[in-house]
Amino acid sequence: MRVLAVDPGVWGALAVIDDANGVAVPIDIIDVPTVGVGAGERVAVAALRDWIGRHRPDFALIERAQSMPRQGSSSGFKYGRAVGAIEATIVLHAVPLKIVEPTAWKRFWGLPAKEKEKSRQRALEVFPAAHALLARKRDHNRAEAALIGAYGLRRSRLTPALTTNEYTPAAAPAAPRRPAC
């Protein structure tokens, strides 16, 4: 089983983790692809579409998006737009999508809420072969995406319903058709 895990945002990351005989193995870990600069920076949806298509995950987990204290309205809007673009791209691939609470996966790994470097160190312990993908301190988003994926694989063995939810495209209502003019 292959899971796509997302630490969302324009500066977030994505990881594809495979279940190789009960062991979580990272297949690929990348920063969210972007286009533009400054205020015009946004998710490169076409690049994300192609990347997801190459990996063909069985289900996806995305960390619940929430604004940060003292975050301005324009940066909050940019963050929300990025999360929406990522979610839409996943759903358009017909990949079941589940939102996971940050506290759930961090508690599972024994991580404090706000210490990103501890997440990177923990991911290096869990995935020692992925050292090159997690080597820089700024790779904490990649580390968190990988840990979310491994959490999802372990939870899916215990709770098969984790691989389906209201974001599964088959459960989405059909869009109303517009009458011809």
Buried (B, 14 or more C-beta within 10 A) or exposed (E): BBBBBBBBBBBBBBBBBBBEEEEBBBBBBBBBBBEEEEEEBBBBBEBBBEBBEEBEBBBBBBBEBEEEEEEEEEBBEBBBBBBEBBBBBBBEBEBBBBBBEBEEBBEBBEBEEEEBEBBBBBBBEBBEEBEEBBEEEEBBBBBBBBBBBBBBBBBBEEEEEBBBEEBBEEEEEEEEEEEEE
